[in-house]
Amino acid sequence: MRLLLVEDDEILAHTIGNALTEQGYIVDIAHDGESGQDYAHVFTYDLMLLDVSLPKQNGIALCRQLRHEHFNNPILLLTAKDRSEDKVSGLDAGADDYVVKPCTMPELLARIRALLRRQGESSSPVLEWGDLYLNPSTCEVYWQDHPLSLSPKEYNLLELFLRNPKRVFSKSAILEHLWSFDDPPSEDTIRAHIKGLRRKFKAVGAKELIETVYGLGYRLKAIAPPETTSTSEPSAESDTPEQSAAATKQEKTLAAVAQMWGQFKAPFLQRITPLEEAIAALENQSLSSELRQTAEQQAHKLAGSLGMYGLDQGSQWARKVEYWFIERQNPTPDEIQELQTWVVDLRQLIEHPPFPTEAENKVEPPSPPPLTPVQSSLRLLCIDADTSLQASLQTEAQQWQIEVEQVLHLEQAVARIPWPQGDPPQDSPPDVLLLNLNFPNPDNKGLIFLKDVAESCPQLPILVTGENFNFSNRIAIARLGGDALLAKPLDPTQVFQTAWSLFQRNHPPPMSILAVDDDPLILTRLEDFLTPWGVELQPLADPRLFWETLEQCRPHFLILDVEMPYINGIELCQVIRCDPVWHHVPILFLSTNRDRETIHRIYQVGADDYISKPVTELELITRIINRILRSRP
């Protein structure tokens, strides 16, 4: 089902959008009333969630306008305004429900499900079509007693048919209902999902449930009513599995929301800063109306969004702070002290939330690997039946600081590989493999060995050698995981040079990065992200010191913010690209700017990559390491 969320708080919109997507809904997000109205005119939505305090056009006015334009599907108002007259105003404008922030995510999802149930033809929470059952509360699908394991899009497609059992859906209508505005697929994708559903129905004995109406689209095929029916009221015990499944789903939802905290913790802390600045101004009796308004707005956003993460106490403190700035025009010192206590408590709560943070739950990703210093020598394992190979390589191996070992059979090589699930080799494992494949009739075992090593030991470089390589052979080797290819006869210098190059590509020396951002919280977070990976970070908060710092630390990589005082990141990038010494250094922009014009300008001046804040650790690490490796000679 397709939902529209109109919310000007980007953090909260992202949080709710992720939770709804996790439940299988298709979600479009708009950040102001006018954009929300534009979306509503273009697409058909099963339900809309509107914030009340929206820029350009508030949520109540938008709701009233939609009802005037005969939008009859459910509208849910989501707001931090909890006064009775606000609720009455929203409901009188045509809203079906009015949810006061903060509310827990399970409560919000339950209200959405309730509104969607009322919109359907049946009041039953379970959708049925003959022996086919779909429970939207638990996302479970059964044919008779057989559970069906469906992909998210297959589930959404089936739910669309079951909620509209007599309607024929064209491919364009299905696209409109099941894919967001930013992610439109081709019509071939729809045919593939229909085919996948039919295949899974057939596997459990349910044939021809979805029929093609040629020239029009797809619909559920009419099913003859059963000859006899026998129903009985379920006992309390029979409800237990469904309740258990619902509880499990709720736990997963809460866990997913908690996991996002690591991504949004820094922006939440940024919202505390204006509050602290306002308190300092109050103590000096210099609080301006602009700073008071900014502090009130940030407290309002905190009150509405912290509860979505289960931090209800934080929402209460933020609401008190908001009302304090609204009501206290001439505060006493005791009242200022009370305000300061709430803000300090808010910061401590955000910095140390009661649920496990991303850092505490972090599992070390298998790729990319931690950066480690290059060792002074390496071990080359030659897998080749040519007994003269080792002798020809051995003459120059010492000057290249390479220890050469040769095995004549694959079985011997298998015992020398450090397989993840196997016993470690008795001797030190090799650093690089030299594998001979005899084209045009390569041994299938050699190709299988190549594929197995590439998949199981991705950090072990494989240098393939052989004779009569054509283009098809080269494609096959690349697809199976070969890192380099040398045709026989082999030149020892070329072998050793390639071996060292492959090894250093997978084990680069420690890298230094210069990060320029006027936000010290971002710089601290970057240091937390990069240090465990062996990256030396040089943080710089004042861009005026950029050139001096650049020449002093001589970094391998630059991270720049866009908007900074004195000199912006785009200007710094232009300076780098114009310099003959530094023009080659990779540059990544890390910014909250998401407008197309800014992003286009970033790449126009020579940026290599761009990431929108807030960023996850794994995304940042992967982007940086991949860019460093590609920039190495």
C-alpha positions in Angstrom: 0.0 0.0 0.0 1.2 3.5 -0.8 1.4 6.2 1.8 2.3 9.9 1.7 4.2 11.4 4.7 4.4 15.2 4.9 6.8 16.2 7.7 9.2 19.1 7.7 11.5 17.5 10.3 13.8 15.6 8.1 15.2 13.3 10.9 11.7 12.4 12.1 10.5 11.9 8.5 13.4 9.6 7.8 12.7 7.6 11.0 9.0 7.2 10.3 9.6 6.5 6.6 12.1 3.7 7.5 9.7 2.2 10.0 6.9 2.2 7.4 9.1 0.7 4.7 10.1 -2.0 7.2 6.4 -2.9 7.5 6.1 -3.3 3.7 4.5 0.1 2.9 5.5 2.2 -0.1 6.3 5.7 1.2 6.7 9.1 -0.5 8.0 11.9 1.7 7.3 15.7 1.3 8.7 18.4 3.6 6.2 21.2 3.1 2.5 21.6 2.5 2.8 22.7 -1.1 5.0 19.7 -2.1 2.5 17.4 -0.3 -0.4 18.8 -2.3 1.7 18.3 -5.5 2.3 14.6 -4.6 -1.4 14.1 -3.8 -2.4 15.4 -7.3 0.0 13.1 -9.1 -0.3 9.8 -7.2 -3.0 7.8 -5.5 -2.4 7.2 -1.8 -4.1 4.7 0.5 -3.4 6.9 3.5 -1.7 10.2 4.2 0.2 11.3 7.3 0.4 15.1 7.7 2.3 17.1 10.3 0.3 20.2 11.4 3.1 22.7 11.6 4.3 22.7 8.0 6.0 25.5 6.0 4.2 27.0 3.1 0.8 25.3 3.9 0.0 23.9 7.3 -1.3 20.4 7.7 -4.8 21.3 8.7 -5.2 23.6 5.7 -3.8 20.8 3.5 -6.2 18.3 5.0 -9.2 20.6 4.4 -8.0 21.2 0.8 -7.7 17.5 0.1 -11.2 16.8 1.4 -12.5 19.6 -0.8 -10.9 17.9 -3.8 -12.7 14.7 -2.8 -9.7 12.7 -1.5 -11.6 10.2 0.6 -8.9 7.9 1.9 -7.7 8.1 5.5 -5.7 11.2 6.7 -3.8 11.0 10.0 -2.5 14.2 11.5 0.8 13.9 13.4 1.7 16.9 15.6 3.2 18.0 18.9 0.2 20.2 19.6 -1.8 18.4 22.3 -4.4 21.0 23.2 -8.1 19.9 22.9 -8.9 22.8 20.5 -6.1 21.7 18.2 -7.5 18.2 18.0 -11.0 19.5 17.3 -9.7 21.8 14.6 -7.8 18.9 12.9 -10.7 16.5 13.1 -13.2 19.1 11.8 -10.9 19.7 8.8 -11.5 16.1 7.8 -8.8 14.1 9.5 -9.6 10.5 10.5 -7.2 10.4 13.4 -5.0 12.8 15.4 -1.7 11.5 16.9 0.1 13.6 19.4 3.9 13.5 19.3 5.7 11.9 20.9 4.1 8.5 20.3 5.8 5.1 20.1 6.4 3.7 16.7 4.2 0.5 17.4 1.3 2.8 18.4 1.6 4.8 15.2 1.8 1.7 13.1 -1.3 0.2 14.9 -3.3 3.4 14.2 -2.3 3.2 10.5 -3.4 -0.4 10.3 -6.7 0.5 12.0 -7.4 3.3 9.5 -6.5 1.0 6.5 -8.8 -1.7 7.8 -11.7 0.7 8.0 -11.0 1.8 4.5 -11.2 -1.8 3.2 -14.4 -3.6 2.3 -14.2 -6.0 5.2 -13.8 -5.1 8.8 -11.8 -8.2 9.4 -8.1 -7.6 10.0 -7.3 -10.7 7.9 -7.7 -10.6 4.2 -9.1 -13.8 2.6 -9.6 -15.1 -0.9 -10.8 -18.7 -0.8 -8.1 -20.7 1.0 -5.7 -17.8 0.8 -5.1 -15.8 4.0 -3.0 -12.6 4.5 -2.6 -11.1 7.9 -1.5 -7.4 7.6 -0.7 -7.2 11.4 1.9 -10.0 11.2 2.7 -9.9 7.4 2.0 -13.7 7.3 0.5 -15.4 4.2 -1.0 -18.9 4.2 -2.6 -21.1 1.5 -4.7 -23.5 3.5 -2.2 -24.6 6.2 0.9 -23.9 4.1 2.9 -20.7 4.9 4.1 -18.7 1.9 7.5 -17.0 2.1 7.2 -13.9 -0.1 9.5 -11.1 -0.9 8.5 -7.6 0.2 7.3 -6.6 -3.2 5.5 -9.9 -3.8 3.7 -9.4 -0.4 2.7 -5.8 -1.4 1.5 -7.0 -4.7 -0.7 -9.7 -3.2 -2.0 -7.3 -0.5 -3.0 -4.9 -3.3 -5.0 -7.6 -5.1 -6.7 -8.8 -1.9 -7.7 -5.3 -0.8 -9.2 -4.8 -4.3 -10.3 -8.3 -5.3 -12.6 -7.3 -8.2 -10.3 -4.7 -9.7 -8.1 -5.2 -12.8 -4.7 -3.5 -12.3 -2.7 -2.3 -15.2 1.0 -2.3 -15.0 1.1 1.4 -14.7 -1.5 1.3 -11.8 0.7 -1.3 -10.0 3.7 0.9 -10.4 1.8 3.8 -8.9 0.7 1.8 -5.9 3.8 -0.2 -5.1 6.8 1.9 -6.0 7.9 5.2 -4.6 8.4 8.3 -6.7 12.2 8.0 -6.4 12.4 4.3 -7.3 10.3 3.5 -10.4 11.2 0.2 -12.1 10.4 -1.0 -15.6 7.2 -2.9 -16.5 9.4 -6.0 -16.9 9.9 -5.9 -13.1 6.1 -6.2 -12.6 5.9 -9.2 -14.9 8.8 -10.8 -12.9 7.0 -10.3 -9.6 3.7 -11.7 -11.0 5.6 -14.7 -12.3 7.3 -15.2 -8.9 3.9 -15.1 -7.1 2.4 -17.6 -9.5 5.4 -20.0 -9.0 5.1 -19.9 -5.2 1.3 -20.4 -5.4 1.8 -23.4 -7.6 4.4 -24.9 -5.2 1.7 -25.2 -2.5 -1.0 -26.4 -4.8 -2.7 -23.0 -5.4 -3.0 -22.8 -9.2 -4.1 -19.8 -11.3 -4.9 -17.4 -8.4 -3.8 -14.4 -10.5 -5.1 -14.2 -14.0 -4.1 -12.0 -16.9 -6.8 -9.9 -18.5 -5.2 -9.4 -21.9 -4.9 -5.8 -22.9 -5.9 -4.6 -19.4 -3.7 -6.1 -16.7 -4.0 -8.5 -13.8 -6.6 -9.4 -11.1 -7.5 -12.2 -8.7 -9.2 -15.1 -10.4 -12.7 -15.8 -9.1 -12.9 -18.8 -6.8 -16.0 -21.0 -6.5 -17.4 -20.9 -3.0 -16.8 -24.0 -0.9 -19.6 -26.6 -0.7 -19.6 -26.6 3.1 -18.1 -24.3 5.7 -17.5 -25.0 9.3 -16.3 -22.2 11.6 -15.8 -22.1 15.3 -14.6 -19.3 17.6 -10.9 -19.7 18.3 -10.0 -20.3 21.9 -7.8 -18.0 23.9 -5.0 -20.6 23.4 -5.4 -20.5 19.6 -4.7 -16.8 19.6 -1.3 -17.2 21.2 0.7 -17.9 18.1 -0.7 -14.8 16.3 -0.1 -12.7 19.4 3.4 -14.1 19.6 4.1 -13.2 16.0 2.8 -9.7 16.5 4.9 -9.3 19.6 8.0 -10.5 17.6 7.3 -8.0 14.8 6.9 -5.2 17.4 10.3 -6.1 18.9 11.9 -6.1 15.4 10.4 -2.6 14.8 11.7 -1.2 18.0 15.1 -2.8 17.4 15.3 -1.3 13.9 14.4 2.2 15.3 17.0 1.8 18.0 19.6 0.8 15.5 19.0 4.0 13.6 20.1 6.0 16.7 23.7 5.7 15.7 23.0 7.5 12.5 21.0 10.4 14.0 22.7 10.9 17.3 24.9 13.7 16.0 22.0 15.7 14.5 20.2 15.4 17.7 23.2 16.8 19.6 23.3 19.7 17.1 19.8 20.6 18.2 21.0 20.9 21.7 23.6 23.6 20.8 21.1 26.5 20.2 19.5 25.7 23.5 22.8 26.0 25.3 23.6 29.2 23.4 20.3 30.7 24.5 21.0 29.8 28.1 24.4 31.5 27.9 22.7 34.6 26.4 20.1 34.6 29.1 22.7 34.6 31.8 24.4 37.6 30.1 21.0 39.3 29.5 21.6 39.3 25.8 19.1 36.8 24.4 17.9 38.1 21.0 14.5 37.3 19.6 16.1 35.4 16.7 18.0 33.1 19.1 15.0 32.6 21.3 12.9 31.6 18.3 15.6 29.2 17.1 15.8 27.6 20.5 12.0 27.2 20.7 12.0 25.6 17.2 14.8 23.1 18.1 13.1 22.2 21.4 9.8 21.6 19.5 11.5 19.3 17.0 13.2 17.4 19.9 9.9 17.0 21.7 8.4 15.5 18.6 11.2 13.2 17.5 12.8 11.8 20.7 9.7 9.8 21.6 10.0 8.0 18.3 13.1 6.4 19.7 11.4 5.4 22.9 13.0 8.4 24.8 9.7 9.6 26.3 11.5 11.4 29.2 13.5 13.3 26.7 10.4 14.4 24.9 8.9 15.7 28.1 12.1 17.7 29.0 12.1 19.1 25.4 8.5 20.1 25.6 9.1 21.9 28.9 12.0 23.7 27.3 9.8 24.7 24.4 7.1 26.1 26.6 9.7 27.8 28.8 10.9 29.9 25.8 7.3 30.7 24.8 6.1 31.7 28.3 9.1 33.1 30.2 9.8 36.6 28.8 11.5 38.0 31.9 12.8 34.9 33.8 14.3 34.9 37.3 17.7 33.3 38.0 15.9 30.3 39.5 13.9 29.8 36.3 17.0 30.0 34.2 18.6 27.4 36.4 15.6 25.1 36.0 15.9 25.5 32.2 19.6 24.7 32.3 18.9 21.5 34.3 16.5 20.3 31.6 18.9 21.0 28.8 21.8 19.3 30.6 19.6 16.2 31.2 18.6 16.2 27.5 22.3 16.2 26.4 23.2 13.4 28.7 20.2 11.4 27.5 21.1 11.8 23.9 24.8 11.0 24.5 24.0 8.0 26.7 20.5 6.6 25.6 19.1 3.7 27.6 19.1 1.3 24.6 22.2 -0.3 23.0 23.8 2.2 20.6 25.2 1.3 17.2 28.7 1.2 18.6 27.8 -1.3 21.2 26.1 -3.6 18.7 28.6 -3.1 16.0 29.7 -6.2 14.2 33.0 -5.9 12.4 32.2 -6.0 8.7 33.9 -8.6 6.6 34.9 -6.1 4.0 36.7 -3.8 3.6 39.5 -5.0 5.8 41.4 -2.9 8.4 44.3 -1.1 6.9 47.6 -2.7 8.0 51.2 -1.7 7.2 52.8 -3.4 4.3 55.2 -6.2 5.4 58.7 -6.3 4.3 58.5 -9.7 2.5 55.8 -11.9 1.1 55.2 -15.6 0.4 54.3 -16.7 -3.2 52.6 -20.1 -3.7 53.0 -21.4 -7.2 50.4 -24.0 -8.3 51.9 -25.4 -11.4 53.0 -28.9 -12.7 56.0 -27.4 -14.4 58.9 -28.5 -12.2 61.3 -26.0 -13.7 59.1 -23.0 -12.7 60.4 -22.6 -9.1 64.0 -22.8 -10.3 63.5 -19.9 -12.8 61.8 -17.8 -10.2 64.1 -18.6 -7.4 67.1 -16.8 -9.0 65.5 -13.3 -8.6 63.2 -14.0 -5.6 65.7 -12.9 -3.0 66.2 -9.4 -4.3 62.4 -9.0 -4.5 62.2 -10.2 -0.8 59.8 -13.0 -2.0 59.7 -16.5 -0.6 58.7 -18.9 -3.4 57.0 -22.2 -2.8 55.7 -24.6 -5.4 53.1 -27.4 -5.3 52.4 -29.6 -8.3 48.8 -30.5 -7.6 45.6 -28.7 -6.5 45.2 -31.1 -3.6 48.4 -29.9 -2.1 47.4 -26.3 -2.7 44.1 -26.8 -0.8 46.0 -27.7 2.3 48.0 -24.5 2.1 45.0 -22.1 1.9 43.7 -20.5 5.1 40.0 -21.4 4.6 37.7 -19.5 7.0 35.9 -22.7 8.2 38.8 -25.1 8.0 41.9 -26.0 10.0 44.7 -23.5 9.7 47.7 -24.5 7.5 50.6 -26.1 9.4 53.0 -23.6 7.8 52.6 -19.9 7.3 49.9 -19.3 4.6 50.8 -17.7 1.3 50.3 -14.0 0.6 49.8 -14.4 -3.1 48.8 -17.3 -5.4 50.3 -18.0 -8.8 47.8 -20.4 -10.4 48.4 -22.1 -13.8 45.3 -22.7 -15.9 46.0 -24.6 -19.1 43.9 -23.0 -21.8 42.4 -23.8 -24.3 41.5 -26.9 -22.3 41.7 -25.9 -18.7 41.0 -28.4 -16.0 37.6 -27.7 -14.5 39.1 -28.3 -11.1 41.4 -25.4 -11.6 38.5 -23.1 -12.4 36.5 -24.4 -9.4 39.6 -23.8 -7.2 39.9 -20.3 -8.5 36.2 -19.6 -7.7 36.4 -21.1 -4.2 39.5 -19.2 -3.2 38.1 -15.9 -4.5 34.8 -16.3 -2.6 36.2 -17.7 0.6 39.5 -15.8 0.9 38.8 -12.5 -0.9 42.0 -10.9 0.6 44.2 -13.5 -0.9 45.3 -12.2 -4.4 45.3 -14.7 -7.3 47.7 -14.2 -10.2 46.5 -16.5 -13.0 49.0 -17.7 -15.6 48.8 -20.0 -18.7 49.0 -20.1 -22.5 46.7 -19.1 -25.4 44.5 -16.6 -23.5 41.8 -15.2 -25.7 39.2 -12.5 -24.7 36.6 -15.1 -23.6 39.2 -16.8 -21.3 40.1 -13.4 -19.8 36.4 -12.6 -19.1 35.9 -16.1 -17.5 38.9 -15.6 -15.2 37.8 -12.1 -14.2 34.3 -13.4 -13.4 35.6 -16.2 -11.3 37.7 -13.9 -9.2 41.2 -13.7 -10.8 43.1 -10.5 -9.8 45.6 -10.5 -12.6 46.7 -12.5 -15.6 50.1 -13.2 -17.1 50.6 -15.3 -20.2 53.5 -17.8 -20.4 56.4 -17.8 -20.8 56.8 -16.0 -17.5 59.2 -13.1 -16.9 60.3 -13.4 -13.2 60.5 -9.6 -12.9 57.0 -9.2 -14.2 55.7 -12.0 -11.9 57.3 -10.5 -8.7 56.3 -6.9 -9.7 52.7 -8.0 -10.2 52.7 -10.0 -7.0 53.8 -7.1 -4.9 51.3 -4.8 -6.6 48.4 -7.1 -5.8 49.5 -7.6 -2.3 49.9 -3.9 -1.6 46.5 -3.2 -3.2 44.8 -5.4 -0.7 47.1 -4.3 2.2 47.8 -0.6 1.8 50.0 1.2 4.3 48.4 3.5 6.9 46.6 6.4 5.3 46.2 9.9 6.6 43.0 12.0 6.0 42.5 15.7 6.4 38.8 16.5 7.4 37.7 20.1 7.2 34.4 20.8 9.0 33.3 23.7 11.2 31.3 21.3 13.4 33.5 19.8 16.1 30.9 17.0 16.7 31.2 15.8 13.2 35.0 15.8 13.4 34.9 13.8 16.6 32.5 11.3 15.0 34.8 11.0 12.0 37.7 10.2 14.3 35.6 7.6 16.1 34.8 6.0 12.7 38.2 6.1 11.1 40.7 5.4 13.9 39.8 1.7 14.5 40.5 1.1 10.8 44.1 2.3 11.0 43.4 5.7 9.4 45.2 8.7 10.9 42.7 11.6 10.9 43.8 15.3 11.0 40.7 17.3 12.0 40.5 21.0 11.1 37.6 23.2 12.2 38.9 26.5 10.7 39.3 26.5 6.9 41.6 29.5 7.0 44.3 27.2 8.3 43.7 24.7 5.4 46.8 25.2 3.3 49.2 25.3 6.3 47.6 22.1 7.7 47.7 20.5 4.2 51.4 20.9 3.8 52.2 19.9 7.3 50.3 16.6 7.4 50.4 15.8 3.7 47.2 13.7 3.6 46.3 10.9 1.2 42.6 11.9 1.2 40.4 15.0 1.9 37.0 15.2 3.5 35.3 18.6 3.1 32.1 20.2 4.3 30.3 22.5 1.9 29.0 25.3 4.1 31.7 26.8 6.4 32.6 30.3 7.7 35.2 32.3 5.9 36.0 29.7 3.1 33.5 27.1 1.9 34.4 23.6 0.8 33.8 24.1 -2.9 36.4 26.9 -2.9 38.9 24.7 -1.1 38.3 22.0 -3.7 38.9 24.5 -6.5 42.2 25.5 -4.8 43.3 21.8 -4.6 42.4 21.0 -8.3 44.4 24.1 -9.5 47.6 23.1 -7.7 50.1 20.9 -9.7 51.2 19.1 -6.5 47.9 18.4 -4.8 45.5 18.2 -7.8 45.5 14.3 -7.7 44.3 13.9 -4.1 40.9 12.3 -3.8 38.2 14.6 -2.3 35.0 13.5 -0.6 32.3 16.0 0.4 30.3 15.3 3.5 27.4 17.7 3.8 23.7 18.2 4.7 23.1 19.9 1.4 21.0 17.6 -0.9 19.8 20.0 -3.6 20.7 19.1 -7.1 22.4 22.4 -7.8 24.8 22.1 -4.9 25.6 18.4 -5.7 26.2 19.3 -9.4 28.5 22.1 -8.4 30.5 19.8 -6.0 31.2 17.4 -8.8 31.8 20.2 -11.3 34.7 21.6 -9.3 36.4 18.2 -9.1 35.0 16.2 -6.2 35.5 12.4 -6.3 32.5 11.5 -4.1 29.7 12.9 -2.0 27.9 11.6 1.0 24.8 13.3 2.6 24.9 13.8 6.4 24.2 11.9 8.6 26.3 9.0 7.4 26.8 5.5 8.7 30.3 4.2 9.7 30.3 1.4 7.2 29.3 3.6 4.3 31.9 6.1 5.0 34.7 3.6 5.5 33.8 1.7 2.4 33.7 4.8 0.2 37.0 6.1 1.6 38.9 2.9 1.3 37.6 2.1 -2.2 38.5 5.6 -3.4 42.0 5.3 -1.8 42.7 2.0 -3.5 41.5 3.2 -6.9 43.8 6.3 -6.6 46.9 4.2 -5.8 49.3 3.6 -8.7 
